[in-house]
Amino acid sequence: MEAFEGFQITKECTLQLFREMLRSNDYHPLFSMGAFDESTNKIIGFVLNNVKTINDKKTAYAILVATKPEYRRQNVMSQIFAEVLPILRREQVSIYYTETKRNNEPAINLYLKTGFHITRSVTTEVTTTNGIRQVEQVELLLNL
C-alpha cells in the first residue's frame, strides 16, 4: 500500500478489498513483475497483470502499476516495462492495455514514453470501504 501513497483511493482500501480486486481482474502472477531495493530486499515498484484472450487476440491488462514515493521518477517503472514487455511478446500477447487517472500526468507520460497511446476516456467504478466510487481515467493501449 506504500506504493500508492498520495492517492486518496488507498486510504479507502483494505487488504481484503485489494485481494478481491485482484481476483475479479484475473490477476496472473506469471506475467507480473516487481522491482526491489538491493540493500533492503524490499519491493519498491510493481506491475500486476492479467492475460486472457479477447476477440481471438491474446491480451494483457496492467491491473495495478505503482512505485513507492521515494523511488518515483527514478525510472523504476521504465525498467520494469523493459523486462515485462519481452515476456508478454514471447507469450504471443498482441495487445497490452491499462488505465490511469486522467490527471496523473507522470503516469501518462511514462506510458506514452513506453509506446502506449491513449485510446479513450473512461469512468471506472472502484469499491472502497466508503462504498463504490467513480474514477475518471484514460485508457492506454500498446500493440506488441
C-alpha positions in Angstrom: 0.0 0.0 0.0 3.0 2.3 0.5 3.4 2.4 -3.3 0.0 4.1 -3.6 0.9 6.8 -1.1 -0.5 10.1 -2.2 -3.6 8.5 -3.9 -6.8 9.1 -1.9 -8.3 5.8 -3.0 -5.7 3.8 -1.0 -7.0 5.4 2.2 -10.3 3.7 1.4 -8.9 0.2 0.7 -8.5 -2.8 2.9 -6.3 -5.8 2.2 -9.5 -7.9 1.7 -10.8 -5.4 -0.9 -7.4 -5.4 -2.6 -7.5 -9.2 -2.8 -11.0 -9.2 -4.2 -10.0 -6.6 -6.8 -7.1 -8.8 -8.0 -9.3 -11.9 -8.1 -12.1 -10.1 -10.0 -9.5 -8.8 -12.5 -7.9 -12.2 -13.1 -4.5 -11.3 -11.7 -1.8 -13.5 -13.2 1.5 -13.6 -11.2 3.5 -15.2 -14.0 3.0 -12.1 -16.1 3.6 -9.6 -13.3 6.8 -8.1 -12.1 8.3 -6.2 -9.3 11.5 -4.2 -8.6 13.4 -4.5 -5.3 15.8 -2.3 -3.4 19.0 -4.3 -3.4 20.1 -3.0 0.0 16.9 -3.8 1.8 15.5 -6.5 -0.5 12.0 -4.8 -0.2 9.7 -4.3 -3.1 9.8 -0.7 -4.4 7.6 -0.9 -7.5 5.5 -3.4 -9.5 3.1 -4.1 -12.3 0.4 -6.6 -11.7 -1.0 -8.0 -15.0 -3.6 -10.4 -16.3 -3.5 -12.2 -19.6 -6.6 -13.5 -21.5 -7.9 -13.9 -25.0 -10.3 -11.2 -26.1 -11.7 -11.2 -29.7 -9.3 -14.0 -30.6 -6.2 -11.9 -29.5 -4.1 -12.7 -26.5 -4.4 -9.5 -24.4 -2.6 -8.3 -21.3 -4.0 -5.7 -18.9 -1.9 -3.9 -16.3 -4.3 -4.1 -13.3 -2.0 -2.1 -11.0 1.2 -0.2 -11.5 2.8 1.5 -8.6 6.1 2.7 -7.2 6.9 3.7 -3.6 7.1 7.5 -3.4 10.8 7.7 -2.5 11.6 5.8 -5.7 9.4 7.7 -8.1 10.9 9.5 -11.1 14.0 7.2 -10.9 13.0 5.0 -14.0 11.8 2.1 -11.9 8.7 1.5 -13.9 10.6 2.1 -17.2 12.9 -0.7 -16.2 10.0 -3.0 -15.1 8.3 -2.4 -18.5 11.6 -3.1 -20.3 11.6 -6.5 -18.6 7.9 -7.4 -18.8 7.3 -6.4 -22.4 9.6 -9.1 -23.9 7.9 -11.7 -21.7 4.5 -10.7 -23.0 5.8 -10.8 -26.6 7.3 -14.2 -26.0 3.9 -15.4 -24.8 2.4 -14.1 -28.0 0.4 -11.3 -26.3 -0.5 -8.9 -29.1 -2.3 -6.1 -27.1 -1.3 -4.6 -23.7 -3.6 -2.0 -22.1 -4.1 -0.2 -18.9 -5.9 2.7 -17.3 -4.7 5.6 -15.2 -6.3 8.6 -13.6 -6.9 11.3 -16.1 -4.9 13.8 -14.0 -1.9 11.6 -13.4 0.5 13.2 -15.8 3.6 11.4 -14.6 1.9 8.0 -15.3 0.5 9.1 -18.6 4.0 10.4 -19.7 5.5 7.1 -18.6 3.0 5.1 -20.7 3.5 7.3 -23.7 7.3 7.0 -23.5 6.9 3.2 -23.3 4.9 3.2 -26.5 1.3 3.2 -25.3 -1.2 5.6 -26.8 -4.4 7.0 -25.3 -7.5 5.3 -26.8 -10.3 7.0 -24.8 -11.5 8.4 -21.5 -13.4 6.1 -19.2 -15.1 6.2 -15.8 -14.2 3.2 -13.6 -16.1 2.1 -10.5 -13.9 1.3 -7.6 -15.1 -0.5 -4.4 -13.8 1.1 -1.2 -14.6 1.0 2.4 -16.8 4.1 1.8 -18.7 2.3 -1.0 -18.4 2.4 -4.8 -16.5 5.5 -6.2 -16.3 6.6 -9.8 -12.8 7.5 -11.0 -12.2 9.4 -14.2 -9.4 7.7 -16.2 -7.8 7.4 -19.6 -7.4 4.0 -21.3 -4.0 3.4 -22.9 -3.1 0.7 -25.4 0.2 -0.8 -26.7 0.3 -3.1 -29.7 3.1 -5.6 -29.2 
